[in-house]
Amino acid sequence: MKTPYRILIVDDEDNVRRMLATAFSLLGHETHCASNGQAALNLFSDTRPDVVVMDIRMPELNGIDALKVMRTQQPRVPVILMTAYAEVETAVEALRCGAFDYVIKPFDLDELNLVIQRALQLQAMKQEIRNLHQALNTSWQWGHILTNSPAMLDICKDTAKIALSQANVLISGESGTGKELIARAIHYNSRRASGPFININCAALPESLLESELFGHEKGAFTGAQTLRQGLFERAHQGTLLLDEVAEMPFSLQAKLLRILQEREFERIGGHQTIRVNIRIVAATNRDLQAMVKAGTFREDLFYRLNVIHLMLPPLRERQEDIGLLANHFLQKFSSENQRDIIEFDSTALALLTRWSWPGNIRELSNVVERAVVMSTGAVIFAEDLPAPFHHPVSTKTAFRQVQSGERNLKEEIKREEKRIIVQVLEQQQGNRTHSALMLGISRRALMYKLQEYGIDPADG
């Protein structure tokens, strides 16, 4: 026997409630019935159902308004709406409010049961994903670096080799490209993994504080030094120290850093005891250190000590194959953090993300997805959930030049072909959306999004 579920059935028609309650009870499920939205909300809180099947048009409180309240109370409980054929547009709008799917009256019980099973399977799958992410947060694996980019895959291969060595590493790249992530990968896959990984941003502190942070100080070394303080070099013993934004390190401190790299020893500020350390230095910068050496603002000898191995990370605009992968990763992350059940990006929204230039790289993408999760009211991120700059279309002049030069818009051609195939399958299946979705290898709900996106009349398919 299949696993029994608690199903809340909401409809103002007695015969519909009785029919559904009887059918699902015979399948071994526990059913609860309500005749309007307000009564449904009371049962929803008391019974904590696994799934809700609810009509849209009801007295006192309609299905969409009840749905909105349910989403605030228990956002992970899937709600399936029942609607008359003429209300399809309303039902599609309800999907934006967080409904899992809808069925059109009169509906086939097998079809409704299939939708319920899919909803519950999806909930179980998402719970497994949440559990997996929670487990991953307690350990470090190469899986933390998400990429399909050939350039980044080569960097990952190089990083795996570098991790086994003791060499100092210089990681360069634009802000937000993941330099700290690569540094952590080097540390946690090295023989120093059991030691500390310590990170300091050299641009975040004035010279006097930066020196104290790095080297530590003795008690009474300067005004305010009331106790002995270990520096980061000392605390990083047997581990790795990441000098982030190393190009911003004051010139006077660069000589002291050079000594540590050469001798692996130093003295605290105000102290005379020589302290020896066994550390690995990883430096990161978004600037051209060679140009700074030529300009005399960065020590040449220090540059060569840091640049034993050099990794140059590509910007996100050169890793377009990674944008969707990373966007979906951040979608899962921020949906979980905000206790939301947002499943996917609408194809238009994903296209807007893919063609953006991302001057802030992965950090900017993370911020945009987090904002979209907060602003979205349903289970899907739509284009309107993205910030305003993403909505600016290509100018007429640009489009004209593309046509003149013979450029072809691949995404538009794919969409036209996708629309043709959907219409063809709908015709073959005589308009049955459930069977059409199975033939197309997508969910019924995804098919309904496509029908709306392409303006396909369900009556025609």
Buried (B, 14 or more C-beta within 10 A) or exposed (E): EEEEBBBBBBBBEEEBBEBBBEBBEEBEBBBBBBBBBBBBBEBBEEBEBBBBBBBBBBEEBBBBBBBBBBBEEBBEBBBBBBBBEEBBEBBBBBBBBBBBBBBBBEBEEEBBBBBBEBBBEBBEEBEEEBEEEEEEEEEBEEEBBBBBBEEBEEBBEBBEEBBEBEEBBBBBBBBBBBBBBBBBBBBBBBEBBEBBBBBBBBBEBEEEEBBBBBBBBBEEBEEEBEEBBBBBBBBBBEBBBBBBBBBBBEEEBBEBBBEBBEEBEBBBBBBEEEBEBEBBBBBBBBBEBEEBBEEEEBBEEBBEBBBBBEBEBBBBBEBBEBBBEBBBBBBBBBBBEEEBBBBBBBBBBBBBBBEBEBEBBBBBBBBBBBBBBEEBEBBBBBBBBBEEEBEEEEEEEEEEEEEEEEEEEEEEEEBEEBBEEBBEBBEEBEEBBBBBBBBBEBBBBBBBBBBBBBEBEBEEB
